[in-house]
Amino acid sequence: MYFRTPYALLIAGSVVPLAGALIGQYGFGLFPCEMCLYQRVPYALVAVLAAIAMFWPRHRLLMKIAIVAWLVGAGLASYHVGIEQGWWDSATGCTAGTPAGASLDDLRAVIMNSPIVSCADVGASLLGVSMAGWNVVASLGLAGLGMIWLRRRNKL
């Protein structure tokens, strides 16, 4: 039997930030921009991978994939910080999404019912650092912990 605690920690490390984002969005009206939504994907992916790894013997491979996902998440968050700081413009335009093949009435409904949040606007910050900035720190920290765990088992 293999050691499951690191995967429980990976699940917690993914679920806690996702829960915080959802509480901020639905509990406090902090609507996410497009980049904020993209940054949630690596956390969800890692949570699913970690849950699988707890019961699958090839769990080290899944840990490696989780590390890559967090590094991608750190990259997305770093890009978002750059947009917030005005270092570069957003390639996505940070606009509300519209369904493919939508009619003019569908597009109007999306526009009228969706809050438009610019990626350049900092919706919330803690200690002077935006949530995207904290996401960089968290993603790199979690990826680092995963690397340490693999290194200790000589499997990196």
Buried (B, 14 or more C-beta within 10 A) or exposed (E): EEEEEBBEBBBEBBBEBBEEBEEBBEEEEBBBBBBBEBBBEBBEBBBBBBBBBBEEEEBBEBBBBBBBBBBBBBBBBBBBBBBBEEEEEBEBEBBBEEEEEEEEEEEEBBEEEEEEBBBBEBBEEEEEBBBBBBBBEBBBEBBEBBBEBBEEEEEB
